[in-house]
Amino acid sequence: MLIRYRKNYEKIAMGLLSFMPTEKDLKHLQQTMKNYEANDDWQLFLWKEDEDFIGIIGVIIREDAVEVQHISVNPSHRHQGIGKQMVKALKDLYPEKKLCANDMIAAFLDKCEQ
């Protein structure tokens, strides 16, 4: 289930984002979190299964598109289709917008759409 980020999820969100190679540096990760908290068009969603948050997806909402900036799944839950489920839930949330991705995420997004 896709759940919109709230401030009380900050530590969980930072933990999940830190699995991404670009977010390993703490200062960079903190700046990324500030961007999601300060900009209305930057939206962060956590993926919850049972009682645990196991994935995260971050997007920028554009006029006609939703651009995926970050996507990460807890390593112990990878290769189970969680990333694809998050992408599908995002499409369902924004059906009127085209889904696209930054350079780092584009290959994964293409794989999801096959």
ZICORZI-V188433 format. One record per residue. N is the residue number from 0. SS is DSSP state (H for helix, E for strand, L for the rest). PSI is psi in degrees with one decimal (* if undefined). D_LAST is the distance of its C-alpha to the last C-alpha in Angstrom with 1 decimal. Layout:
N|SS|PSI|D_LAST, N|SS|PSI|D_LAST
This chain:
0|L|131.0|21.9, 1|E|126.6|21.5, 2|E|129.9|25.1, 3|E|138.9|26.3, 4|L|139.6|28.2, 5|L|157.9|32.0, 6|H|-35.3|34.6, 7|H|-5.0|35.5, 8|H|9.4|32.1, 9|H|-48.2|32.7, 10|H|-40.0|33.3, 11|H|-46.2|30.3, 12|H|-44.4|28.1, 13|H|-39.0|29.7, 14|H|-44.8|29.3, 15|H|-40.9|25.5, 16|H|-31.0|25.2, 17|L|-12.4|27.4, 18|L|-14.6|24.8, 19|L|137.1|23.1, 20|H|-34.9|24.7, 21|H|-12.4|25.7, 22|H|19.3|27.4, 23|L|-34.1|29.7, 24|L|126.4|32.7, 25|H|-43.6|34.5, 26|H|-40.5|35.7, 27|H|-42.1|32.3, 28|H|-42.9|30.9, 29|H|-38.2|33.8, 30|H|-40.1|33.2, 31|H|-45.4|29.6, 32|H|-40.6|30.8, 33|H|-40.7|33.5, 34|H|-44.3|31.0, 35|H|-32.7|29.1, 36|H|-31.2|32.5, 37|H|-27.2|34.2, 38|L|123.9|31.7, 39|L|-29.8|30.8, 40|L|-6.9|27.6, 41|E|119.5|26.4, 42|E|136.9|25.0, 43|E|134.3|24.4, 44|E|140.6|23.0, 45|E|149.2|23.5, 46|E|124.0|21.7, 47|E|130.8|24.3, 48|E|133.0|24.2, 49|L|-115.5|27.6, 50|L|4.7|30.0, 51|E|142.2|28.1, 52|E|121.1|26.1, 53|E|-5.0|23.4, 54|E|165.3|21.0, 55|E|143.9|21.3, 56|E|130.8|19.3, 57|E|136.9|21.3, 58|E|160.9|20.7, 59|E|126.2|22.8, 60|E|115.2|23.2, 61|L|175.5|23.7, 62|L|-43.8|25.2, 63|L|6.6|22.0, 64|E|161.4|19.3, 65|E|115.8|18.5, 66|E|116.7|18.2, 67|E|123.1|17.1, 68|E|-36.6|19.9, 69|E|141.7|19.8, 70|E|130.9|17.8, 71|E|144.4|19.4, 72|E|139.3|19.8, 73|L|130.8|23.1, 74|H|-32.0|23.0, 75|H|-6.3|24.3, 76|H|9.6|21.3, 77|L|161.4|18.5, 78|L|29.2|16.0, 79|L|7.2|16.2, 80|L|11.7|13.1, 81|H|-44.9|15.4, 82|H|-44.6|13.5, 83|H|-38.5|10.5, 84|H|-39.0|13.4, 85|H|-42.3|15.1, 86|H|-43.9|12.3, 87|H|-43.1|12.1, 88|H|-36.2|15.9, 89|H|-41.6|16.2, 90|H|-40.9|14.4, 91|H|-32.9|16.8, 92|H|-33.5|19.7, 93|L|63.8|19.3, 94|L|-24.1|17.9, 95|L|-5.2|20.0, 96|L|148.9|18.5, 97|E|140.7|15.7, 98|E|126.6|13.8, 99|E|178.1|14.2, 100|E|159.9|15.2, 101|L|175.1|18.0, 102|H|-37.2|17.9, 103|H|-30.9|17.9, 104|H|-15.9|14.9, 105|H|-43.7|12.7, 106|H|-40.6|11.1, 107|H|-43.2|10.2, 108|H|-41.1|9.0, 109|H|-41.4|6.6, 110|H|-36.9|5.4, 111|H|-31.9|5.6, 112|L|-3.1|3.8, 113|L|*|0.0
